[in-house]
Amino acid sequence: MTDFAEGAQTRKSQLSPARLAPSVVGITLLDITLLDIALLSVRLVTYVEKDSITLRMHQQNKPELILASSSPRRQELLREIGISFRVHAANINEDQIGGEAPIAYALRVAREKAQAVAAQYPQSYVLGADTIVVVDDEVLGKPKDRRDAARMLRFLSGRSHEVTTAVSLIAPGTLAETRASTTKVYFREVAEEEIEEYVAGGEPMDKAGAYAIQGGASRWADRIEGEFSNVVGLPLSLVTDMLITTGLMKR
């Protein structure tokens, strides 16, 4: 039996960058919603992978959109742009293949998530996504335990890193496109006591790179270059472009 979660189109999101948010290339994020940030179009799209099959526009009754992720952060972000959706998490192996470049890794996992769910719901549009944190070409995934989370945070302390979110959108019967957005994040020096307190609170455990930019780690980010929502888990401006292309969303 499949367990669905409904995406409320009118619900006001609880995710907000207003709490101790960093600045985006000189622009303060206080009192700016995630949708506003998406419309600033200050993202760094690093890669676009398009399928050779032409996307077929469906003029009849629009099929539903299914988010192939159980992430509450991605669900809140979709609600920010007012799109209705259902949730069906993909169950796939998300391990990186030996020798696989970070960007290729994120694109592959996002595509495989979407494909796995689309195989079960061929009449629906399916959106898959994968977020990775990269430092010196090393991918920091979700920590295995608290010790691993603390290790990652020490690695990020006092330096910059890149957050890439790959997004794959499948239209009924056709792979539309798989794309990725990258944002650069600068962390200040983080004291060991801060790291231990943050890890003890449990927030890092299901996050790529062991932190949530919209949560307790917001106080460590001096600035970001790119799209804030991308670091949260879903680049809204990129997703909006893709949904408009399919006809699921109007300009």
Secondary structure, DSSP 8 states (H G I E B T S, - for coil): ----EEE-SS---S--TTTT--EETTEE-TT--HHHHHHT---EEEEEEE-SS------SS---EEE----HHHHHHHHHTT--EEE----------TT--HHHHHHHHHHHHHHHHHTT-TTSEEEEEEEEEEETTEEE-S-SSHHHHHHHHHHHTTSEEEEEEEEEEEETTEEEEEEEEEEEEEE----HHHHHHHHHTTGGGGSGGG--TTTGGGGGEEEEES-HHHHHT--HHHHHHHHHHHTSS--
